[in-house]
Amino acid sequence: MRGRRIWILAFLFVLNMINYLDRIALSVSGKSIAHEFGLSSIQLGYLFSSFLWLYVVCLIPMGVLVDRLGTRTINAAGIALWSAATIVTGAATGFGALLASRLVMGIGESTTYPAAGRVLREWMPAHERGIAATVFNSGAYFGPAVGAIVLSALVAAAGWRMAFYLCGGLGFVWLVAWLFVYRLPERASWLARPERDMILRERNAVAGAPANAGKAAAAPDAPALGLAGLLAWPTLWALMLTQGCAVYTQYLFLTWLPSYLQAQKGMTMLKSGTLMALPFFGAVVLAVLLGLLSDRLLKGRTERRSRRRTMVAGTMLCSAVILAAPAISNVYVILVLIMIALTGVSTAVALNIALLSDLLDSAADIGRATAVLIFGGNVFGLLAPIVTGYVIAETHDYEMAFALAGALLVIGCASCLLFARNTTGYSAARAA
């Protein structure tokens, strides 16, 4: 990828990094918070999950707002709200205050993926959609990787409250830069005219078309379906199930991995934070490379817009190696398995978003369609911390939690491979 549009991708990467840095702040601080307020593993599981409750409820309304008001306004409002809520979390005096602040944080964070999905459609040519989506989504893994090291050290040195103050402050720094820089490519004065013309010409191109195909590669100018029309599209339900099975595993690691390393493997907070970062860092690099590979494999193949689904399914299947974790005692081997699982999940989530854009004929629906997709994913994500808390309380270990995640990954693989085939119907003749 060349040109100044890479700065838009950098904004999205950092946005998602801060989004997940704020989420993991509670996971890293979980043991300290539980000790201070006398919380059980079940209460901690509910607290880990709480920001997702209103996040999930607000996703689809936010997707509709993104399509109506645009991404500049919605992204700005979202990060301002969740950053303020993160700062308030640091001032909490009990379980109720912690829960309330995390609920508000979830409302703010529900803007990120619907808005980013529309930014990617507006700014990125179709032949760059895979790499762009994986770079954006990799922020969700880079944030926890940095947070596991930096926030663990900060919590150990200055207490858990300081971690939330730092994370909230970073959000407001991003907000100022976003309002100063971001415009649609049609209106961005800092964008050179040749690059602007290329973006406008190719951003609605059929996935897999050569980069120089020009207007001939563009998809028909399809009418908007609206929310009801999208929900009547069977492929979207298959993509939602795939997303959910991947996101369940993501949230299992995001919320419970620090506690697993501390409780099951007897590590200190600092050591568990450092080791937790390793699979997340590895997943960032490998997922971006797989996203690039996805675009290259599609290049020049216009006959099947659903072709990207094979890569989604393959990476989901690779993630299922986590099924082997209960049989292994060496913590470093387990971390390698977690890195492979995270890489597969990260790639699958990102390419699933790109696949949705590939198969969606109407650009006017992209915000709400992405919101519906992320809604499906986060229904499963909401359950992961809670289910894991009950599993731990019942079995006193993490083996069954890993086994459940592996089984869901296999189900998600089958859903994408078998059912995510058809476009919205306007250009069904092009579908596989």
Disulfide bonds with the S-S distance in Angstrom:
none
